[in-house]
Each structure stands twice: as C-alpha cells, then as structure tokens.
Amino acid sequence: MNETPIVGDGVVTLPPDVSCKMALDLPEGVGQVVMTETVGNIQNTNLNGRNIANIAMGSLQAGVARVHNELDPVESRAVSGVMATPIAPPTTQGS
C-alpha cells in the first residue's frame, strides 16, 4: 500500500497515523434529538403529500360521478328512442 497520496487517482488515501475528527462534535443526546426531529418531519411531510393526493383523487372521482350521473341531450334522446321502440312479436306489449 502506498503511504503517500497520489494526486488525480480518484482515491483519497490517508496515512494510517492521521486521526479523523468530525467538524462539529455534538453530545450524543443532542444528536439523537436532532435525528428524532428529522425523522418526524420527514414522516409528516410524507403524510401531507398522501393527504393532498387523496384530496385530488376524491375531487376527480366526484367529478367523474357527477358527469356520469347527468344525462346530456344526446343520451336522453338515445334512451327515449330505445324506450319508444315497439317490442317485436311474439311478445305482447302492455297497455
């Protein structure tokens, strides 16, 4: 193993005697609180996104149901034409 870094090889090689320290040293409890809050925020954001999607889907379903619940002039003429068609023999038509 090469002990000296080679510039431009795409790999960062640190000598074994170099100790790495974090840029900011937080107490363990603070880190846990920050992580817990972050996870809660992510879950809340996901919940809000799902709620918005549910509202949008509900609106679309209500619009589709409204459109299919009403008869247009073309549909009502088609229905009245079918209802006015005489029934063919041997069936008898009631009066």
Phi and psi restraints in degrees (range 20) as a CNS / XPLOR table:
assign (resid 1 and name C) (resid 2 and name N)
       (resid 2 and name CA) (resid 2 and name C) 1.0 -81.1 20.0 2
assign (resid 2 and name N) (resid 2 and name CA)
       (resid 2 and name C) (resid 3 and name N) 1.0 126.7 20.0 2
assign (resid 2 and name C) (resid 3 and name N)
       (resid 3 and name CA) (resid 3 and name C) 1.0 -81.1 20.0 2
assign (resid 3 and name N) (resid 3 and name CA)
       (resid 3 and name C) (resid 4 and name N) 1.0 -20.8 20.0 2
assign (resid 3 and name C) (resid 4 and name N)
       (resid 4 and name CA) (resid 4 and name C) 1.0 -102.0 20.0 2
assign (resid 4 and name N) (resid 4 and name CA)
       (resid 4 and name C) (resid 5 and name N) 1.0 138.9 20.0 2
assign (resid 4 and name C) (resid 5 and name N)
       (resid 5 and name CA) (resid 5 and name C) 1.0 -65.5 20.0 2
assign (resid 5 and name N) (resid 5 and name CA)
       (resid 5 and name C) (resid 6 and name N) 1.0 143.2 20.0 2
assign (resid 5 and name C) (resid 6 and name N)
       (resid 6 and name CA) (resid 6 and name C) 1.0 -105.8 20.0 2
assign (resid 6 and name N) (resid 6 and name CA)
       (resid 6 and name C) (resid 7 and name N) 1.0 118.8 20.0 2
assign (resid 6 and name C) (resid 7 and name N)
       (resid 7 and name CA) (resid 7 and name C) 1.0 -72.7 20.0 2
assign (resid 7 and name N) (resid 7 and name CA)
       (resid 7 and name C) (resid 8 and name N) 1.0 132.0 20.0 2
assign (resid 7 and name C) (resid 8 and name N)
       (resid 8 and name CA) (resid 8 and name C) 1.0 88.4 20.0 2
assign (resid 8 and name N) (resid 8 and name CA)
       (resid 8 and name C) (resid 9 and name N) 1.0 5.6 20.0 2
assign (resid 8 and name C) (resid 9 and name N)
       (resid 9 and name CA) (resid 9 and name C) 1.0 -87.4 20.0 2
assign (resid 9 and name N) (resid 9 and name CA)
       (resid 9 and name C) (resid 10 and name N) 1.0 -4.7 20.0 2
assign (resid 9 and name C) (resid 10 and name N)
       (resid 10 and name CA) (resid 10 and name C) 1.0 83.7 20.0 2
assign (resid 10 and name N) (resid 10 and name CA)
       (resid 10 and name C) (resid 11 and name N) 1.0 2.7 20.0 2
assign (resid 10 and name C) (resid 11 and name N)
       (resid 11 and name CA) (resid 11 and name C) 1.0 -125.7 20.0 2
assign (resid 11 and name N) (resid 11 and name CA)
       (resid 11 and name C) (resid 12 and name N) 1.0 134.5 20.0 2
assign (resid 11 and name C) (resid 12 and name N)
       (resid 12 and name CA) (resid 12 and name C) 1.0 -92.6 20.0 2
assign (resid 12 and name N) (resid 12 and name CA)
       (resid 12 and name C) (resid 13 and name N) 1.0 117.0 20.0 2
assign (resid 12 and name C) (resid 13 and name N)
       (resid 13 and name CA) (resid 13 and name C) 1.0 -111.3 20.0 2
assign (resid 13 and name N) (resid 13 and name CA)
       (resid 13 and name C) (resid 14 and name N) 1.0 122.3 20.0 2
assign (resid 13 and name C) (resid 14 and name N)
       (resid 14 and name CA) (resid 14 and name C) 1.0 -106.0 20.0 2
assign (resid 14 and name N) (resid 14 and name CA)
       (resid 14 and name C) (resid 15 and name N) 1.0 137.3 20.0 2
assign (resid 14 and name C) (resid 15 and name N)
       (resid 15 and name CA) (resid 15 and name C) 1.0 -61.2 20.0 2
assign (resid 15 and name N) (resid 15 and name CA)
       (resid 15 and name C) (resid 16 and name N) 1.0 150.7 20.0 2
assign (resid 15 and name C) (resid 16 and name N)
       (resid 16 and name CA) (resid 16 and name C) 1.0 -65.4 20.0 2
assign (resid 16 and name N) (resid 16 and name CA)
       (resid 16 and name C) (resid 17 and name N) 1.0 -20.4 20.0 2
assign (resid 16 and name C) (resid 17 and name N)
       (resid 17 and name CA) (resid 17 and name C) 1.0 -87.9 20.0 2
assign (resid 17 and name N) (resid 17 and name CA)
       (resid 17 and name C) (resid 18 and name N) 1.0 -0.1 20.0 2
assign (resid 17 and name C) (resid 18 and name N)
       (resid 18 and name CA) (resid 18 and name C) 1.0 -85.8 20.0 2
assign (resid 18 and name N) (resid 18 and name CA)
       (resid 18 and name C) (resid 19 and name N) 1.0 124.8 20.0 2
assign (resid 18 and name C) (resid 19 and name N)
       (resid 19 and name CA) (resid 19 and name C) 1.0 -98.8 20.0 2
assign (resid 19 and name N) (resid 19 and name CA)
       (resid 19 and name C) (resid 20 and name N) 1.0 132.4 20.0 2
assign (resid 19 and name C) (resid 20 and name N)
       (resid 20 and name CA) (resid 20 and name C) 1.0 -92.2 20.0 2
assign (resid 20 and name N) (resid 20 and name CA)
       (resid 20 and name C) (resid 21 and name N) 1.0 132.5 20.0 2
assign (resid 20 and name C) (resid 21 and name N)
       (resid 21 and name CA) (resid 21 and name C) 1.0 -121.0 20.0 2
assign (resid 21 and name N) (resid 21 and name CA)
       (resid 21 and name C) (resid 22 and name N) 1.0 149.3 20.0 2
assign (resid 21 and name C) (resid 22 and name N)
       (resid 22 and name CA) (resid 22 and name C) 1.0 -71.4 20.0 2
assign (resid 22 and name N) (resid 22 and name CA)
       (resid 22 and name C) (resid 23 and name N) 1.0 152.7 20.0 2
assign (resid 22 and name C) (resid 23 and name N)
       (resid 23 and name CA) (resid 23 and name C) 1.0 -66.3 20.0 2
assign (resid 23 and name N) (resid 23 and name CA)
       (resid 23 and name C) (resid 24 and name N) 1.0 -32.1 20.0 2
assign (resid 23 and name C) (resid 24 and name N)
       (resid 24 and name CA) (resid 24 and name C) 1.0 -135.9 20.0 2
assign (resid 24 and name N) (resid 24 and name CA)
       (resid 24 and name C) (resid 25 and name N) 1.0 124.6 20.0 2
assign (resid 24 and name C) (resid 25 and name N)
       (resid 25 and name CA) (resid 25 and name C) 1.0 -100.5 20.0 2
assign (resid 25 and name N) (resid 25 and name CA)
       (resid 25 and name C) (resid 26 and name N) 1.0 110.1 20.0 2
assign (resid 25 and name C) (resid 26 and name N)
       (resid 26 and name CA) (resid 26 and name C) 1.0 -102.3 20.0 2
assign (resid 26 and name N) (resid 26 and name CA)
       (resid 26 and name C) (resid 27 and name N) 1.0 147.8 20.0 2
assign (resid 26 and name C) (resid 27 and name N)
       (resid 27 and name CA) (resid 27 and name C) 1.0 -63.1 20.0 2
assign (resid 27 and name N) (resid 27 and name CA)
       (resid 27 and name C) (resid 28 and name N) 1.0 153.4 20.0 2
assign (resid 27 and name C) (resid 28 and name N)
       (resid 28 and name CA) (resid 28 and name C) 1.0 -59.3 20.0 2
assign (resid 28 and name N) (resid 28 and name CA)
       (resid 28 and name C) (resid 29 and name N) 1.0 -40.2 20.0 2
assign (resid 28 and name C) (resid 29 and name N)
       (resid 29 and name CA) (resid 29 and name C) 1.0 -63.0 20.0 2
assign (resid 29 and name N) (resid 29 and name CA)
       (resid 29 and name C) (resid 30 and name N) 1.0 -39.6 20.0 2
assign (resid 29 and name C) (resid 30 and name N)
       (resid 30 and name CA) (resid 30 and name C) 1.0 -65.9 20.0 2
assign (resid 30 and name N) (resid 30 and name CA)
       (resid 30 and name C) (resid 31 and name N) 1.0 -42.1 20.0 2
assign (resid 30 and name C) (resid 31 and name N)
       (resid 31 and name CA) (resid 31 and name C) 1.0 -60.7 20.0 2
assign (resid 31 and name N) (resid 31 and name CA)
       (resid 31 and name C) (resid 32 and name N) 1.0 -40.6 20.0 2
assign (resid 31 and name C) (resid 32 and name N)
       (resid 32 and name CA) (resid 32 and name C) 1.0 -66.1 20.0 2
assign (resid 32 and name N) (resid 32 and name CA)
       (resid 32 and name C) (resid 33 and name N) 1.0 -40.6 20.0 2
assign (resid 32 and name C) (resid 33 and name N)
       (resid 33 and name CA) (resid 33 and name C) 1.0 -63.9 20.0 2
assign (resid 33 and name N) (resid 33 and name CA)
       (resid 33 and name C) (resid 34 and name N) 1.0 -43.1 20.0 2
assign (resid 33 and name C) (resid 34 and name N)
       (resid 34 and name CA) (resid 34 and name C) 1.0 -64.1 20.0 2
assign (resid 34 and name N) (resid 34 and name CA)
       (resid 34 and name C) (resid 35 and name N) 1.0 -42.7 20.0 2
assign (resid 34 and name C) (resid 35 and name N)
       (resid 35 and name CA) (resid 35 and name C) 1.0 -64.8 20.0 2
assign (resid 35 and name N) (resid 35 and name CA)
       (resid 35 and name C) (resid 36 and name N) 1.0 -41.3 20.0 2
assign (resid 35 and name C) (resid 36 and name N)
       (resid 36 and name CA) (resid 36 and name C) 1.0 -62.3 20.0 2
assign (resid 36 and name N) (resid 36 and name CA)
       (resid 36 and name C) (resid 37 and name N) 1.0 -43.9 20.0 2
assign (resid 36 and name C) (resid 37 and name N)
       (resid 37 and name CA) (resid 37 and name C) 1.0 -65.3 20.0 2
assign (resid 37 and name N) (resid 37 and name CA)
       (resid 37 and name C) (resid 38 and name N) 1.0 -39.3 20.0 2
assign (resid 37 and name C) (resid 38 and name N)
       (resid 38 and name CA) (resid 38 and name C) 1.0 -63.6 20.0 2
assign (resid 38 and name N) (resid 38 and name CA)
       (resid 38 and name C) (resid 39 and name N) 1.0 -45.5 20.0 2
assign (resid 38 and name C) (resid 39 and name N)
       (resid 39 and name CA) (resid 39 and name C) 1.0 -62.4 20.0 2
assign (resid 39 and name N) (resid 39 and name CA)
       (resid 39 and name C) (resid 40 and name N) 1.0 -41.8 20.0 2
assign (resid 39 and name C) (resid 40 and name N)
       (resid 40 and name CA) (resid 40 and name C) 1.0 -62.2 20.0 2
assign (resid 40 and name N) (resid 40 and name CA)
       (resid 40 and name C) (resid 41 and name N) 1.0 -40.8 20.0 2
assign (resid 40 and name C) (resid 41 and name N)
       (resid 41 and name CA) (resid 41 and name C) 1.0 -65.5 20.0 2
assign (resid 41 and name N) (resid 41 and name CA)
       (resid 41 and name C) (resid 42 and name N) 1.0 -40.0 20.0 2
assign (resid 41 and name C) (resid 42 and name N)
       (resid 42 and name CA) (resid 42 and name C) 1.0 -64.4 20.0 2
assign (resid 42 and name N) (resid 42 and name CA)
       (resid 42 and name C) (resid 43 and name N) 1.0 -44.7 20.0 2
assign (resid 42 and name C) (resid 43 and name N)
       (resid 43 and name CA) (resid 43 and name C) 1.0 -63.8 20.0 2
assign (resid 43 and name N) (resid 43 and name CA)
       (resid 43 and name C) (resid 44 and name N) 1.0 -39.6 20.0 2
assign (resid 43 and name C) (resid 44 and name N)
       (resid 44 and name CA) (resid 44 and name C) 1.0 -65.5 20.0 2
assign (resid 44 and name N) (resid 44 and name CA)
       (resid 44 and name C) (resid 45 and name N) 1.0 -40.4 20.0 2
assign (resid 44 and name C) (resid 45 and name N)
       (resid 45 and name CA) (resid 45 and name C) 1.0 -63.8 20.0 2
assign (resid 45 and name N) (resid 45 and name CA)
       (resid 45 and name C) (resid 46 and name N) 1.0 -42.2 20.0 2
assign (resid 45 and name C) (resid 46 and name N)
       (resid 46 and name CA) (resid 46 and name C) 1.0 -62.6 20.0 2
assign (resid 46 and name N) (resid 46 and name CA)
       (resid 46 and name C) (resid 47 and name N) 1.0 -41.9 20.0 2
assign (resid 46 and name C) (resid 47 and name N)
       (resid 47 and name CA) (resid 47 and name C) 1.0 -61.8 20.0 2
assign (resid 47 and name N) (resid 47 and name CA)
       (resid 47 and name C) (resid 48 and name N) 1.0 -43.9 20.0 2
assign (resid 47 and name C) (resid 48 and name N)
       (resid 48 and name CA) (resid 48 and name C) 1.0 -62.4 20.0 2
assign (resid 48 and name N) (resid 48 and name CA)
       (resid 48 and name C) (resid 49 and name N) 1.0 -39.8 20.0 2
assign (resid 48 and name C) (resid 49 and name N)
       (resid 49 and name CA) (resid 49 and name C) 1.0 -63.4 20.0 2
assign (resid 49 and name N) (resid 49 and name CA)
       (resid 49 and name C) (resid 50 and name N) 1.0 -41.8 20.0 2
assign (resid 49 and name C) (resid 50 and name N)
       (resid 50 and name CA) (resid 50 and name C) 1.0 -66.0 20.0 2
assign (resid 50 and name N) (resid 50 and name CA)
       (resid 50 and name C) (resid 51 and name N) 1.0 -39.0 20.0 2
assign (resid 50 and name C) (resid 51 and name N)
       (resid 51 and name CA) (resid 51 and name C) 1.0 -62.9 20.0 2
assign (resid 51 and name N) (resid 51 and name CA)
       (resid 51 and name C) (resid 52 and name N) 1.0 -41.5 20.0 2
assign (resid 51 and name C) (resid 52 and name N)
       (resid 52 and name CA) (resid 52 and name C) 1.0 -63.6 20.0 2
assign (resid 52 and name N) (resid 52 and name CA)
       (resid 52 and name C) (resid 53 and name N) 1.0 -42.1 20.0 2
assign (resid 52 and name C) (resid 53 and name N)
       (resid 53 and name CA) (resid 53 and name C) 1.0 -63.6 20.0 2
assign (resid 53 and name N) (resid 53 and name CA)
       (resid 53 and name C) (resid 54 and name N) 1.0 -38.9 20.0 2
assign (resid 53 and name C) (resid 54 and name N)
       (resid 54 and name CA) (resid 54 and name C) 1.0 -65.0 20.0 2
assign (resid 54 and name N) (resid 54 and name CA)
       (resid 54 and name C) (resid 55 and name N) 1.0 -40.5 20.0 2
assign (resid 54 and name C) (resid 55 and name N)
       (resid 55 and name CA) (resid 55 and name C) 1.0 -63.9 20.0 2
assign (resid 55 and name N) (resid 55 and name CA)
       (resid 55 and name C) (resid 56 and name N) 1.0 -43.8 20.0 2
assign (resid 55 and name C) (resid 56 and name N)
       (resid 56 and name CA) (resid 56 and name C) 1.0 -62.6 20.0 2
assign (resid 56 and name N) (resid 56 and name CA)
       (resid 56 and name C) (resid 57 and name N) 1.0 -43.8 20.0 2
assign (resid 56 and name C) (resid 57 and name N)
       (resid 57 and name CA) (resid 57 and name C) 1.0 -65.9 20.0 2
assign (resid 57 and name N) (resid 57 and name CA)
       (resid 57 and name C) (resid 58 and name N) 1.0 -38.6 20.0 2
assign (resid 57 and name C) (resid 58 and name N)
       (resid 58 and name CA) (resid 58 and name C) 1.0 -62.6 20.0 2
assign (resid 58 and name N) (resid 58 and name CA)
       (resid 58 and name C) (resid 59 and name N) 1.0 -40.5 20.0 2
assign (resid 58 and name C) (resid 59 and name N)
       (resid 59 and name CA) (resid 59 and name C) 1.0 -64.1 20.0 2
assign (resid 59 and name N) (resid 59 and name CA)
       (resid 59 and name C) (resid 60 and name N) 1.0 -42.7 20.0 2
assign (resid 59 and name C) (resid 60 and name N)
       (resid 60 and name CA) (resid 60 and name C) 1.0 -63.1 20.0 2
assign (resid 60 and name N) (resid 60 and name CA)
       (resid 60 and name C) (resid 61 and name N) 1.0 -42.6 20.0 2
assign (resid 60 and name C) (resid 61 and name N)
       (resid 61 and name CA) (resid 61 and name C) 1.0 -64.8 20.0 2
assign (resid 61 and name N) (resid 61 and name CA)
       (resid 61 and name C) (resid 62 and name N) 1.0 -39.6 20.0 2
assign (resid 61 and name C) (resid 62 and name N)
       (resid 62 and name CA) (resid 62 and name C) 1.0 -65.4 20.0 2
assign (resid 62 and name N) (resid 62 and name CA)
       (resid 62 and name C) (resid 63 and name N) 1.0 -39.4 20.0 2
assign (resid 62 and name C) (resid 63 and name N)
       (resid 63 and name CA) (resid 63 and name C) 1.0 -64.7 20.0 2
assign (resid 63 and name N) (resid 63 and name CA)
       (resid 63 and name C) (resid 64 and name N) 1.0 -42.4 20.0 2
assign (resid 63 and name C) (resid 64 and name N)
       (resid 64 and name CA) (resid 64 and name C) 1.0 -65.4 20.0 2
assign (resid 64 and name N) (resid 64 and name CA)
       (resid 64 and name C) (resid 65 and name N) 1.0 -42.7 20.0 2
assign (resid 64 and name C) (resid 65 and name N)
       (resid 65 and name CA) (resid 65 and name C) 1.0 -63.9 20.0 2
assign (resid 65 and name N) (resid 65 and name CA)
       (resid 65 and name C) (resid 66 and name N) 1.0 -38.7 20.0 2
assign (resid 65 and name C) (resid 66 and name N)
       (resid 66 and name CA) (resid 66 and name C) 1.0 -65.4 20.0 2
assign (resid 66 and name N) (resid 66 and name CA)
       (resid 66 and name C) (resid 67 and name N) 1.0 -42.3 20.0 2
assign (resid 66 and name C) (resid 67 and name N)
       (resid 67 and name CA) (resid 67 and name C) 1.0 -64.8 20.0 2
assign (resid 67 and name N) (resid 67 and name CA)
       (resid 67 and name C) (resid 68 and name N) 1.0 -40.9 20.0 2
assign (resid 67 and name C) (resid 68 and name N)
       (resid 68 and name CA) (resid 68 and name C) 1.0 -81.7 20.0 2
assign (resid 68 and name N) (resid 68 and name CA)
       (resid 68 and name C) (resid 69 and name N) 1.0 -10.3 20.0 2
assign (resid 68 and name C) (resid 69 and name N)
       (resid 69 and name CA) (resid 69 and name C) 1.0 -85.5 20.0 2
assign (resid 69 and name N) (resid 69 and name CA)
       (resid 69 and name C) (resid 70 and name N) 1.0 -21.7 20.0 2
assign (resid 69 and name C) (resid 70 and name N)
       (resid 70 and name CA) (resid 70 and name C) 1.0 -103.1 20.0 2
assign (resid 70 and name N) (resid 70 and name CA)
       (resid 70 and name C) (resid 71 and name N) 1.0 141.3 20.0 2
assign (resid 70 and name C) (resid 71 and name N)
       (resid 71 and name CA) (resid 71 and name C) 1.0 -94.5 20.0 2
assign (resid 71 and name N) (resid 71 and name CA)
       (resid 71 and name C) (resid 72 and name N) 1.0 130.4 20.0 2
assign (resid 71 and name C) (resid 72 and name N)
       (resid 72 and name CA) (resid 72 and name C) 1.0 -81.7 20.0 2
assign (resid 72 and name N) (resid 72 and name CA)
       (resid 72 and name C) (resid 73 and name N) 1.0 167.3 20.0 2
assign (resid 72 and name C) (resid 73 and name N)
       (resid 73 and name CA) (resid 73 and name C) 1.0 -56.3 20.0 2
assign (resid 73 and name N) (resid 73 and name CA)
       (resid 73 and name C) (resid 74 and name N) 1.0 -37.9 20.0 2
assign (resid 73 and name C) (resid 74 and name N)
       (resid 74 and name CA) (resid 74 and name C) 1.0 -65.7 20.0 2
assign (resid 74 and name N) (resid 74 and name CA)
       (resid 74 and name C) (resid 75 and name N) 1.0 -44.5 20.0 2
assign (resid 74 and name C) (resid 75 and name N)
       (resid 75 and name CA) (resid 75 and name C) 1.0 -67.5 20.0 2
assign (resid 75 and name N) (resid 75 and name CA)
       (resid 75 and name C) (resid 76 and name N) 1.0 -40.5 20.0 2
assign (resid 75 and name C) (resid 76 and name N)
       (resid 76 and name CA) (resid 76 and name C) 1.0 -67.0 20.0 2
assign (resid 76 and name N) (resid 76 and name CA)
       (resid 76 and name C) (resid 77 and name N) 1.0 -35.8 20.0 2
assign (resid 76 and name C) (resid 77 and name N)
       (resid 77 and name CA) (resid 77 and name C) 1.0 -65.9 20.0 2
assign (resid 77 and name N) (resid 77 and name CA)
       (resid 77 and name C) (resid 78 and name N) 1.0 -39.6 20.0 2
assign (resid 77 and name C) (resid 78 and name N)
       (resid 78 and name CA) (resid 78 and name C) 1.0 -64.5 20.0 2
assign (resid 78 and name N) (resid 78 and name CA)
       (resid 78 and name C) (resid 79 and name N) 1.0 -42.4 20.0 2
assign (resid 78 and name C) (resid 79 and name N)
       (resid 79 and name CA) (resid 79 and name C) 1.0 -65.7 20.0 2
assign (resid 79 and name N) (resid 79 and name CA)
       (resid 79 and name C) (resid 80 and name N) 1.0 -43.9 20.0 2
assign (resid 79 and name C) (resid 80 and name N)
       (resid 80 and name CA) (resid 80 and name C) 1.0 -67.4 20.0 2
assign (resid 80 and name N) (resid 80 and name CA)
       (resid 80 and name C) (resid 81 and name N) 1.0 -32.0 20.0 2
assign (resid 80 and name C) (resid 81 and name N)
       (resid 81 and name CA) (resid 81 and name C) 1.0 -66.6 20.0 2
assign (resid 81 and name N) (resid 81 and name CA)
       (resid 81 and name C) (resid 82 and name N) 1.0 -39.0 20.0 2
assign (resid 81 and name C) (resid 82 and name N)
       (resid 82 and name CA) (resid 82 and name C) 1.0 -68.7 20.0 2
assign (resid 82 and name N) (resid 82 and name CA)
       (resid 82 and name C) (resid 83 and name N) 1.0 -41.6 20.0 2
assign (resid 82 and name C) (resid 83 and name N)
       (resid 83 and name CA) (resid 83 and name C) 1.0 -68.4 20.0 2
assign (resid 83 and name N) (resid 83 and name CA)
       (resid 83 and name C) (resid 84 and name N) 1.0 -28.7 20.0 2
assign (resid 83 and name C) (resid 84 and name N)
       (resid 84 and name CA) (resid 84 and name C) 1.0 -86.6 20.0 2
assign (resid 84 and name N) (resid 84 and name CA)
       (resid 84 and name C) (resid 85 and name N) 1.0 -7.2 20.0 2
assign (resid 84 and name C) (resid 85 and name N)
       (resid 85 and name CA) (resid 85 and name C) 1.0 -69.5 20.0 2
assign (resid 85 and name N) (resid 85 and name CA)
       (resid 85 and name C) (resid 86 and name N) 1.0 127.4 20.0 2
assign (resid 85 and name C) (resid 86 and name N)
       (resid 86 and name CA) (resid 86 and name C) 1.0 -63.4 20.0 2
assign (resid 86 and name N) (resid 86 and name CA)
       (resid 86 and name C) (resid 87 and name N) 1.0 148.9 20.0 2
assign (resid 86 and name C) (resid 87 and name N)
       (resid 87 and name CA) (resid 87 and name C) 1.0 -82.9 20.0 2
assign (resid 87 and name N) (resid 87 and name CA)
       (resid 87 and name C) (resid 88 and name N) 1.0 132.0 20.0 2
assign (resid 87 and name C) (resid 88 and name N)
       (resid 88 and name CA) (resid 88 and name C) 1.0 -75.9 20.0 2
assign (resid 88 and name N) (resid 88 and name CA)
       (resid 88 and name C) (resid 89 and name N) 1.0 151.2 20.0 2
assign (resid 88 and name C) (resid 89 and name N)
       (resid 89 and name CA) (resid 89 and name C) 1.0 -61.8 20.0 2
assign (resid 89 and name N) (resid 89 and name CA)
       (resid 89 and name C) (resid 90 and name N) 1.0 157.0 20.0 2
assign (resid 89 and name C) (resid 90 and name N)
       (resid 90 and name CA) (resid 90 and name C) 1.0 -87.0 20.0 2
assign (resid 90 and name N) (resid 90 and name CA)
       (resid 90 and name C) (resid 91 and name N) 1.0 10.0 20.0 2
assign (resid 90 and name C) (resid 91 and name N)
       (resid 91 and name CA) (resid 91 and name C) 1.0 -74.3 20.0 2
assign (resid 91 and name N) (resid 91 and name CA)
       (resid 91 and name C) (resid 92 and name N) 1.0 143.8 20.0 2
assign (resid 91 and name C) (resid 92 and name N)
       (resid 92 and name CA) (resid 92 and name C) 1.0 -101.4 20.0 2
assign (resid 92 and name N) (resid 92 and name CA)
       (resid 92 and name C) (resid 93 and name N) 1.0 142.2 20.0 2
assign (resid 92 and name C) (resid 93 and name N)
       (resid 93 and name CA) (resid 93 and name C) 1.0 -96.7 20.0 2
assign (resid 93 and name N) (resid 93 and name CA)
       (resid 93 and name C) (resid 94 and name N) 1.0 132.7 20.0 2
assign (resid 93 and name C) (resid 94 and name N)
       (resid 94 and name CA) (resid 94 and name C) 1.0 -73.9 20.0 2
assign (resid 94 and name N) (resid 94 and name CA)
       (resid 94 and name C) (resid 95 and name N) 1.0 157.1 20.0 2
